[in-house]
Amino acid sequence: MFNYWILDQKWTSTSTQPSSRTGAVAGQDKSLFLRTVYYERKGGDSVSTTSWKLDQVTEHYLKQVRGGIPYGADQTKMMLQVISHFQSKPFQVLDLGCGNGFLAKLLLKTFPETRAVLVDHSKPMLHNAAQYMAELQERCTFVEADLEDDISNFAEPESMDCIVSGYAIHHLSHDRKKKLYAEIFNTLKPGGVFVNVEHTASATAELEQLHDALFVDHLAAYNNRPRADVEEEYENRPDKADNILENVYTQVQWLRQIGFDHADCYFKWMELAVFGGVKPW
């Protein structure tokens, strides 16, 4: 059960601290006006990804990992190509587990008439998203919510032309993943598109080891740091236990069973995959 409130708040460029409610970070040349929806979850946190609520975890990810993800540009390019093919003008977009708003910003830049709802359970991530999306803030609504809970709490049935997610759903249990995919299906308008840019499971333990080794190679090169140091950090990262990975082809099959058309894996490199489907007309 949720209590919720909507804030239309202003932060001037002289402010240095985020608002305690809105999580908006100032520091821009112009004032920020962000319409923000918050849901207060009763009974404590249920999501497994408690480490992502820590400032140091989100800061490390955004500064040292996000830009070093192997073939990240190819993944987002494929996401845009799939969406553009099925939705030439997606007016309403929902970004689940938005992080700093990277995917949503790409969509708003690509589709000038699009409005986006950005959802995350991590206040530090929403702080970053508010700053990162400042130039597009009039087209954004930010929601603090837990993906363990039904997304109908913040999105009406058949209200979205497009739903995306980036490296977030793998933090949920497999049972919750399947339920969430069904909720996504119900939230999409007929003809709406779902694309998940995701971390999935390797087919074998040996392939998992290869993925980890190659991933560390990319991170070391991106950060221009000794590989041994990066590998040690990677193996001991605080969010490691948050990952609940599933094979991409199993998840595609779930989408087909739910009723998605064109459900497929559109791009794959080791454990990194782009997959999704389209709600029939």
Buried (B, 14 or more C-beta within 10 A) or exposed (E): EEEEEEBEBEBEEEBEEBBEEBBBBBEBEEBBEBBBBBBEBEEEEEBBBBBBBBEEBBEBBBEBBBEBBBBBEEBBBBBBEBBBEBBEEBEBBBBBBBBBBBBBBBBBEEBEEBBBBBBBBBBBBBBBBBBBBBEBBEBBBBBBBBBBBBBEBBBEEEBBBBBBBBBBBBBBEBEBBBBBBBBBBBBBBEBBBBBBBBBBBBEEEEEBEBBBEBBBBBBBEBBEEEBEEBBEBBEEBEBEEBBBBBBBBEBBEBBEEBEBBBBBBBBBBBBBBBBBBBBEE
